[in-house]
């Protein structure tokens, strides 16, 4: 699956996107898996409450199933203005 990073998440990880092979069943499990990779991922995902997730470009929940999902995007909450 493609994992896409936006804003400060992208800055901390150093990549805008990457292809990931995962056994994670939910975005929450994917975060745990990615965080265990190396410190830059751990820093980006240190506070999941400061993040939002979209599955196949639809805002979703961190406990939603990843089965059949092609793209997961992580980003900070957006503000209007």
Biopython code that builds the backbone (N, CA, C, O; Angstrom):
import numpy as np
from Bio.PDB.StructureBuilder import StructureBuilder

atoms = [
    (1, "UNK", "N", (0.835, -1.168, 0.000)),
    (1, "UNK", "CA", (0.000, 0.000, 0.000)),
    (1, "UNK", "C", (0.884, 1.237, 0.000)),
    (1, "UNK", "O", (2.041, 1.190, 0.416)),
    (2, "UNK", "N", (0.328, 2.332, -0.467)),
    (2, "UNK", "CA", (1.041, 3.607, -0.457)),
    (2, "UNK", "C", (0.714, 4.322, 0.846)),
    (2, "UNK", "O", (-0.448, 4.409, 1.243)),
    (3, "UNK", "N", (1.738, 4.827, 1.501)),
    (3, "UNK", "CA", (1.538, 5.639, 2.697)),
    (3, "UNK", "C", (2.034, 7.041, 2.353)),
    (3, "UNK", "O", (3.163, 7.224, 1.899)),
    (4, "UNK", "N", (1.163, 8.024, 2.579)),
    (4, "UNK", "CA", (1.450, 9.404, 2.211)),
    (4, "UNK", "C", (1.520, 10.239, 3.488)),
    (4, "UNK", "O", (0.709, 10.073, 4.399)),
    (5, "UNK", "N", (2.505, 11.139, 3.537)),
    (5, "UNK", "CA", (2.717, 11.982, 4.708)),
    (5, "UNK", "C", (2.590, 13.447, 4.297)),
    (5, "UNK", "O", (3.090, 13.851, 3.247)),
    (6, "UNK", "N", (1.919, 14.235, 5.130)),
    (6, "UNK", "CA", (1.734, 15.652, 4.843)),
    (6, "UNK", "C", (2.257, 16.521, 5.983)),
    (6, "UNK", "O", (2.341, 16.083, 7.130)),
    (7, "UNK", "N", (2.606, 17.756, 5.644)),
    (7, "UNK", "CA", (3.006, 18.802, 6.588)),
    (7, "UNK", "C", (4.165, 18.342, 7.466)),
    (7, "UNK", "O", (5.146, 17.799, 6.957)),
    (8, "UNK", "N", (4.064, 18.554, 8.786)),
    (8, "UNK", "CA", (5.194, 18.237, 9.666)),
    (8, "UNK", "C", (5.446, 16.734, 9.775)),
    (8, "UNK", "O", (6.543, 16.325, 10.155)),
    (9, "UNK", "N", (4.464, 15.914, 9.453)),
    (9, "UNK", "CA", (4.699, 14.463, 9.449)),
    (9, "UNK", "C", (5.728, 14.142, 8.361)),
    (9, "UNK", "O", (6.678, 13.393, 8.592)),
    (10, "UNK", "N", (5.528, 14.716, 7.180)),
    (10, "UNK", "CA", (6.465, 14.532, 6.064)),
    (10, "UNK", "C", (7.845, 15.081, 6.432)),
    (10, "UNK", "O", (8.861, 14.459, 6.123)),
    (11, "UNK", "N", (7.885, 16.230, 7.083)),
    (11, "UNK", "CA", (9.164, 16.837, 7.451)),
    (11, "UNK", "C", (9.943, 15.963, 8.426)),
    (11, "UNK", "O", (11.159, 15.824, 8.297)),
    (12, "UNK", "N", (9.252, 15.373, 9.402)),
    (12, "UNK", "CA", (9.936, 14.542, 10.395)),
    (12, "UNK", "C", (10.419, 13.219, 9.802)),
    (12, "UNK", "O", (11.490, 12.727, 10.155)),
    (13, "UNK", "N", (9.619, 12.649, 8.898)),
    (13, "UNK", "CA", (10.000, 11.373, 8.298)),
    (13, "UNK", "C", (10.994, 11.581, 7.159)),
    (13, "UNK", "O", (11.869, 10.746, 6.928)),
    (14, "UNK", "N", (10.854, 12.690, 6.455)),
    (14, "UNK", "CA", (11.773, 12.988, 5.363)),
    (14, "UNK", "C", (11.345, 12.429, 4.025)),
    (14, "UNK", "O", (12.129, 12.414, 3.075)),
    (15, "UNK", "N", (10.098, 11.964, 3.941)),
    (15, "UNK", "CA", (9.561, 11.416, 2.696)),
    (15, "UNK", "C", (8.132, 11.916, 2.494)),
    (15, "UNK", "O", (7.384, 12.047, 3.462)),
    (16, "UNK", "N", (7.746, 12.195, 1.254)),
    (16, "UNK", "CA", (6.352, 12.570, 1.017)),
    (16, "UNK", "C", (5.435, 11.343, 0.934)),
    (16, "UNK", "O", (4.247, 11.421, 1.248)),
    (17, "UNK", "N", (6.013, 10.199, 0.504)),
    (17, "UNK", "CA", (5.228, 8.963, 0.367)),
    (17, "UNK", "C", (6.163, 7.785, 0.233)),
    (17, "UNK", "O", (7.341, 7.936, -0.093)),
    (18, "UNK", "N", (5.621, 6.608, 0.487)),
    (18, "UNK", "CA", (6.403, 5.383, 0.294)),
    (18, "UNK", "C", (5.458, 4.204, 0.145)),
    (18, "UNK", "O", (4.317, 4.238, 0.606)),
    (19, "UNK", "N", (5.950, 3.166, -0.502)),
    (19, "UNK", "CA", (5.205, 1.913, -0.611)),
    (19, "UNK", "C", (5.590, 1.060, 0.590)),
    (19, "UNK", "O", (6.772, 0.903, 0.896)),
    (20, "UNK", "N", (4.590, 0.511, 1.266)),
    (20, "UNK", "CA", (4.817, -0.248, 2.492)),
    (20, "UNK", "C", (4.123, -1.599, 2.384)),
    (20, "UNK", "O", (2.962, -1.687, 1.986)),
    (21, "UNK", "N", (4.843, -2.630, 2.741)),
    (21, "UNK", "CA", (4.240, -3.956, 2.895)),
    (21, "UNK", "C", (4.005, -4.126, 4.387)),
    (21, "UNK", "O", (4.933, -4.009, 5.188)),
    (22, "UNK", "N", (2.771, -4.399, 4.753)),
    (22, "UNK", "CA", (2.436, -4.447, 6.171)),
    (22, "UNK", "C", (1.445, -5.554, 6.486)),
    (22, "UNK", "O", (0.656, -5.969, 5.637)),
    (23, "UNK", "N", (1.503, -6.015, 7.701)),
    (23, "UNK", "CA", (0.521, -6.966, 8.202)),
    (23, "UNK", "C", (-0.472, -6.258, 9.121)),
    (23, "UNK", "O", (-1.357, -6.893, 9.694)),
    (24, "UNK", "N", (-0.324, -4.944, 9.260)),
    (24, "UNK", "CA", (-1.180, -4.161, 10.147)),
    (24, "UNK", "C", (-2.638, -4.239, 9.690)),
    (24, "UNK", "O", (-2.939, -4.164, 8.499)),
    (25, "UNK", "N", (-3.523, -4.390, 10.655)),
    (25, "UNK", "CA", (-4.951, -4.500, 10.353)),
    (25, "UNK", "C", (-5.676, -3.165, 10.420)),
    (25, "UNK", "O", (-6.776, -3.022, 9.886)),
    (26, "UNK", "N", (-5.049, -2.172, 11.086)),
    (26, "UNK", "CA", (-5.671, -0.858, 11.258)),
    (26, "UNK", "C", (-4.603, 0.226, 11.119)),
    (26, "UNK", "O", (-3.412, -0.068, 11.214)),
    (27, "UNK", "N", (-5.012, 1.467, 10.896)),
    (27, "UNK", "CA", (-4.023, 2.551, 10.887)),
    (27, "UNK", "C", (-3.258, 2.647, 12.214)),
    (27, "UNK", "O", (-2.067, 2.961, 12.222)),
    (28, "UNK", "N", (-3.935, 2.380, 13.323)),
    (28, "UNK", "CA", (-3.259, 2.412, 14.627)),
    (28, "UNK", "C", (-2.123, 1.384, 14.664)),
    (28, "UNK", "O", (-1.032, 1.684, 15.149)),
    (29, "UNK", "N", (-2.371, 0.193, 14.163)),
    (29, "UNK", "CA", (-1.338, -0.846, 14.113)),
    (29, "UNK", "C", (-0.232, -0.470, 13.123)),
    (29, "UNK", "O", (0.936, -0.780, 13.355)),
    (30, "UNK", "N", (-0.589, 0.187, 12.034)),
    (30, "UNK", "CA", (0.405, 0.648, 11.063)),
    (30, "UNK", "C", (1.320, 1.686, 11.701)),
    (30, "UNK", "O", (2.531, 1.667, 11.479)),
    (31, "UNK", "N", (0.752, 2.585, 12.486)),
    (31, "UNK", "CA", (1.560, 3.581, 13.198)),
    (31, "UNK", "C", (2.556, 2.883, 14.116)),
    (31, "UNK", "O", (3.728, 3.259, 14.154)),
    (32, "UNK", "N", (2.113, 1.883, 14.845)),
    (32, "UNK", "CA", (3.013, 1.146, 15.747)),
    (32, "UNK", "C", (4.129, 0.477, 14.956)),
    (32, "UNK", "O", (5.290, 0.498, 15.364)),
    (33, "UNK", "N", (3.773, -0.110, 13.832)),
    (33, "UNK", "CA", (4.759, -0.792, 12.985)),
    (33, "UNK", "C", (5.781, 0.197, 12.428)),
    (33, "UNK", "O", (6.985, -0.059, 12.468)),
    (34, "UNK", "N", (5.301, 1.322, 11.912)),
    (34, "UNK", "CA", (6.202, 2.330, 11.354)),
    (34, "UNK", "C", (7.073, 2.952, 12.442)),
    (34, "UNK", "O", (8.263, 3.183, 12.228)),
    (35, "UNK", "N", (6.491, 3.223, 13.599)),
    (35, "UNK", "CA", (7.237, 3.843, 14.709)),
    (35, "UNK", "C", (8.400, 2.975, 15.168)),
    (35, "UNK", "O", (9.418, 3.487, 15.633)),
    (36, "UNK", "N", (8.247, 1.669, 15.038)),
    (36, "UNK", "CA", (9.303, 0.744, 15.460)),
    (36, "UNK", "C", (10.462, 0.695, 14.464)),
    (36, "UNK", "O", (11.526, 0.164, 14.781)),
    (37, "UNK", "N", (10.267, 1.241, 13.272)),
    (37, "UNK", "CA", (11.311, 1.197, 12.239)),
    (37, "UNK", "C", (12.580, 1.928, 12.644)),
    (37, "UNK", "O", (13.673, 1.361, 12.641)),
    (38, "UNK", "N", (12.414, 3.202, 12.994)),
    (38, "UNK", "CA", (13.556, 4.046, 13.317)),
    (38, "UNK", "C", (13.076, 5.334, 13.985)),
    (38, "UNK", "O", (11.885, 5.643, 13.939)),
    (39, "UNK", "N", (13.976, 6.080, 14.598)),
    (39, "UNK", "CA", (13.582, 7.258, 15.386)),
    (39, "UNK", "C", (12.770, 8.316, 14.638)),
    (39, "UNK", "O", (11.890, 8.939, 15.232)),
    (40, "UNK", "N", (13.042, 8.532, 13.366)),
    (40, "UNK", "CA", (12.298, 9.583, 12.657)),
    (40, "UNK", "C", (10.814, 9.246, 12.569)),
    (40, "UNK", "O", (9.976, 10.145, 12.649)),
    (41, "UNK", "N", (10.474, 7.977, 12.406)),
    (41, "UNK", "CA", (9.068, 7.570, 12.399)),
    (41, "UNK", "C", (8.477, 7.696, 13.798)),
    (41, "UNK", "O", (7.351, 8.164, 13.966)),
    (42, "UNK", "N", (9.247, 7.276, 14.799)),
    (42, "UNK", "CA", (8.781, 7.385, 16.182)),
    (42, "UNK", "C", (8.489, 8.842, 16.525)),
    (42, "UNK", "O", (7.509, 9.125, 17.214)),
    (43, "UNK", "N", (9.320, 9.770, 16.059)),
    (43, "UNK", "CA", (9.100, 11.194, 16.319)),
    (43, "UNK", "C", (7.837, 11.690, 15.610)),
    (43, "UNK", "O", (7.065, 12.459, 16.183)),
    (44, "UNK", "N", (7.631, 11.260, 14.390)),
    (44, "UNK", "CA", (6.465, 11.708, 13.626)),
    (44, "UNK", "C", (5.164, 11.203, 14.233)),
    (44, "UNK", "O", (4.148, 11.897, 14.191)),
    (45, "UNK", "N", (5.189, 10.002, 14.797)),
    (45, "UNK", "CA", (3.967, 9.395, 15.331)),
    (45, "UNK", "C", (3.919, 9.383, 16.857)),
    (45, "UNK", "O", (3.133, 8.638, 17.443)),
    (46, "UNK", "N", (4.743, 10.193, 17.500)),
    (46, "UNK", "CA", (4.812, 10.209, 18.963)),
    (46, "UNK", "C", (3.476, 10.538, 19.621)),
    (46, "UNK", "O", (3.170, 10.021, 20.696)),
    (47, "UNK", "N", (2.680, 11.393, 18.986)),
    (47, "UNK", "CA", (1.387, 11.785, 19.553)),
    (47, "UNK", "C", (0.292, 11.582, 18.501)),
    (47, "UNK", "O", (-0.074, 12.528, 17.803)),
    (48, "UNK", "N", (-0.226, 10.376, 18.383)),
    (48, "UNK", "CA", (-1.260, 10.105, 17.373)),
    (48, "UNK", "C", (-2.504, 10.984, 17.511)),
    (48, "UNK", "O", (-3.231, 11.181, 16.537)),
    (49, "UNK", "N", (-2.755, 11.512, 18.705)),
    (49, "UNK", "CA", (-3.930, 12.384, 18.873)),
    (49, "UNK", "C", (-3.755, 13.695, 18.103)),
    (49, "UNK", "O", (-4.726, 14.423, 17.896)),
    (50, "UNK", "N", (-2.528, 14.000, 17.680)),
    (50, "UNK", "CA", (-2.261, 15.207, 16.895)),
    (50, "UNK", "C", (-2.332, 14.933, 15.397)),
    (50, "UNK", "O", (-1.954, 15.781, 14.589)),
    (51, "UNK", "N", (-2.816, 13.750, 15.026)),
    (51, "UNK", "CA", (-2.874, 13.352, 13.623)),
    (51, "UNK", "C", (-4.287, 13.011, 13.188)),
    (51, "UNK", "O", (-5.165, 12.733, 14.006)),
    (52, "UNK", "N", (-4.478, 13.039, 11.897)),
    (52, "UNK", "CA", (-5.684, 12.530, 11.261)),
    (52, "UNK", "C", (-5.229, 11.510, 10.239)),
    (52, "UNK", "O", (-4.072, 11.509, 9.820)),
    (53, "UNK", "N", (-6.150, 10.635, 9.836)),
    (53, "UNK", "CA", (-5.826, 9.604, 8.848)),
    (53, "UNK", "C", (-6.924, 9.564, 7.792)),
    (53, "UNK", "O", (-8.107, 9.727, 8.089)),
    (54, "UNK", "N", (-6.502, 9.343, 6.561)),
    (54, "UNK", "CA", (-7.446, 9.139, 5.462)),
    (54, "UNK", "C", (-7.104, 7.820, 4.786)),
    (54, "UNK", "O", (-5.937, 7.519, 4.532)),
    (55, "UNK", "N", (-8.134, 7.045, 4.503)),
    (55, "UNK", "CA", (-7.966, 5.776, 3.792)),
    (55, "UNK", "C", (-8.589, 5.937, 2.423)),
    (55, "UNK", "O", (-9.776, 6.236, 2.296)),
    (56, "UNK", "N", (-7.775, 5.734, 1.401)),
    (56, "UNK", "CA", (-8.225, 5.945, 0.018)),
    (56, "UNK", "C", (-8.925, 7.292, -0.131)),
    (56, "UNK", "O", (-9.987, 7.405, -0.742)),
    (57, "UNK", "N", (-8.291, 8.307, 0.452)),
    (57, "UNK", "CA", (-8.698, 9.717, 0.348)),
    (57, "UNK", "C", (-10.004, 10.062, 1.052)),
    (57, "UNK", "O", (-10.642, 11.065, 0.729)),
    (58, "UNK", "N", (-10.403, 9.230, 2.017)),
    (58, "UNK", "CA", (-11.588, 9.519, 2.826)),
    (58, "UNK", "C", (-11.176, 9.557, 4.280)),
    (58, "UNK", "O", (-10.548, 8.620, 4.775)),
    (59, "UNK", "N", (-11.528, 10.640, 4.978)),
    (59, "UNK", "CA", (-11.204, 10.765, 6.386)),
    (59, "UNK", "C", (-11.725, 9.545, 7.124)),
    (59, "UNK", "O", (-12.855, 9.109, 6.902)),
    (60, "UNK", "N", (-10.902, 9.000, 7.997)),
    (60, "UNK", "CA", (-11.255, 7.744, 8.637)),
    (60, "UNK", "C", (-10.842, 7.732, 10.098)),
    (60, "UNK", "O", (-10.343, 8.721, 10.635)),
    (61, "UNK", "N", (-11.060, 6.603, 10.716)),
    (61, "UNK", "CA", (-10.751, 6.369, 12.122)),
    (61, "UNK", "C", (-9.477, 5.525, 12.213)),
    (61, "UNK", "O", (-9.191, 4.731, 11.316)),
    (62, "UNK", "N", (-8.720, 5.696, 13.289)),
    (62, "UNK", "CA", (-7.479, 4.943, 13.471)),
    (62, "UNK", "C", (-7.714, 3.457, 13.708)),
    (62, "UNK", "O", (-6.778, 2.662, 13.642)),
    (63, "UNK", "N", (-8.955, 3.081, 13.983)),
    (63, "UNK", "CA", (-9.262, 1.662, 14.197)),
    (63, "UNK", "C", (-10.018, 1.047, 13.025)),
    (63, "UNK", "O", (-10.517, -0.073, 13.132)),
    (64, "UNK", "N", (-10.109, 1.759, 11.917)),
    (64, "UNK", "CA", (-10.779, 1.238, 10.722)),
    (64, "UNK", "C", (-9.933, 0.129, 10.096)),
    (64, "UNK", "O", (-8.707, 0.152, 10.205)),
    (65, "UNK", "N", (-10.565, -0.825, 9.453)),
    (65, "UNK", "CA", (-9.789, -1.911, 8.828)),
    (65, "UNK", "C", (-9.002, -1.425, 7.607)),
    (65, "UNK", "O", (-9.472, -0.584, 6.841)),
    (66, "UNK", "N", (-7.810, -1.967, 7.448)),
    (66, "UNK", "CA", (-6.965, -1.635, 6.289)),
    (66, "UNK", "C", (-7.144, -2.610, 5.125)),
    (66, "UNK", "O", (-6.584, -2.396, 4.050)),
    (67, "UNK", "N", (-7.906, -3.659, 5.324)),
    (67, "UNK", "CA", (-8.103, -4.657, 4.264)),
    (67, "UNK", "C", (-8.633, -3.980, 3.002)),
    (67, "UNK", "O", (-9.655, -3.294, 3.037)),
    (68, "UNK", "N", (-7.935, -4.178, 1.899)),
    (68, "UNK", "CA", (-8.356, -3.631, 0.620)),
    (68, "UNK", "C", (-7.996, -2.174, 0.385)),
    (68, "UNK", "O", (-8.251, -1.646, -0.697)),
    (69, "UNK", "N", (-7.409, -1.513, 1.373)),
    (69, "UNK", "CA", (-7.037, -0.102, 1.233)),
    (69, "UNK", "C", (-5.756, 0.004, 0.405)),
    (69, "UNK", "O", (-4.806, -0.752, 0.606)),
    (70, "UNK", "N", (-5.750, 0.945, -0.517)),
    (70, "UNK", "CA", (-4.574, 1.150, -1.365)),
    (70, "UNK", "C", (-3.690, 2.295, -0.882)),
    (70, "UNK", "O", (-2.475, 2.276, -1.078)),
    (71, "UNK", "N", (-4.316, 3.307, -0.243)),
    (71, "UNK", "CA", (-3.550, 4.478, 0.195)),
    (71, "UNK", "C", (-3.965, 4.893, 1.601)),
    (71, "UNK", "O", (-5.152, 5.010, 1.909)),
    (72, "UNK", "N", (-2.972, 5.111, 2.437)),
    (72, "UNK", "CA", (-3.170, 5.642, 3.787)),
    (72, "UNK", "C", (-2.435, 6.961, 3.857)),
    (72, "UNK", "O", (-1.257, 7.032, 3.508)),
    (73, "UNK", "N", (-3.108, 8.004, 4.303)),
    (73, "UNK", "CA", (-2.470, 9.315, 4.426)),
    (73, "UNK", "C", (-2.531, 9.773, 5.879)),
    (73, "UNK", "O", (-3.567, 9.662, 6.535)),
    (74, "UNK", "N", (-1.413, 10.285, 6.369)),
    (74, "UNK", "CA", (-1.333, 10.835, 7.721)),
    (74, "UNK", "C", (-1.058, 12.315, 7.616)),
    (74, "UNK", "O", (-0.200, 12.737, 6.840)),
    (75, "UNK", "N", (-1.783, 13.113, 8.396)),
    (75, "UNK", "CA", (-1.632, 14.573, 8.339)),
    (75, "UNK", "C", (-2.139, 15.196, 9.630)),
    (75, "UNK", "O", (-2.947, 14.595, 10.338)),
    (76, "UNK", "N", (-1.661, 16.416, 9.943)),
    (76, "UNK", "CA", (-2.190, 17.104, 11.109)),
    (76, "UNK", "C", (-3.588, 17.633, 10.813)),
    (76, "UNK", "O", (-3.965, 17.773, 9.649)),
    (77, "UNK", "N", (-4.361, 17.929, 11.859)),
    (77, "UNK", "CA", (-5.700, 18.491, 11.629)),
    (77, "UNK", "C", (-5.596, 19.785, 10.821)),
    (77, "UNK", "O", (-4.657, 20.562, 10.989)),
    (78, "UNK", "N", (-6.544, 19.994, 9.971)),
    (78, "UNK", "CA", (-6.563, 21.203, 9.147)),
    (78, "UNK", "C", (-7.401, 22.266, 9.842)),
    (78, "UNK", "O", (-8.375, 21.966, 10.533)),
    (79, "UNK", "N", (-7.003, 23.495, 9.643)),
    (79, "UNK", "CA", (-7.783, 24.600, 10.191)),
    (79, "UNK", "C", (-8.294, 25.462, 9.050)),
    (79, "UNK", "O", (-7.688, 25.516, 7.980)),
    (80, "UNK", "N", (-9.386, 26.120, 9.281)),
    (80, "UNK", "CA", (-9.947, 27.016, 8.258)),
    (80, "UNK", "C", (-9.261, 28.362, 8.294)),
    (80, "UNK", "O", (-8.473, 28.663, 9.190)),
    (81, "UNK", "N", (-9.580, 29.155, 7.307)),
    (81, "UNK", "CA", (-8.976, 30.490, 7.356)),
    (81, "UNK", "C", (-8.958, 31.193, 6.071)),
    (81, "UNK", "O", (-8.475, 32.322, 5.992)),
]
sb = StructureBuilder()
sb.init_structure("model")
sb.init_model(0)
sb.init_chain("A")
sb.init_seg("    ")
for serial, (resi, resn, name, xyz) in enumerate(atoms, 1):
    if name == "N":
        sb.init_residue(resn, " ", resi, " ")
    sb.init_atom(name, np.array(xyz, "f"), 0.0, 1.0, " ", f" {name:<3s}", serial, name[0])
structure = sb.get_structure()
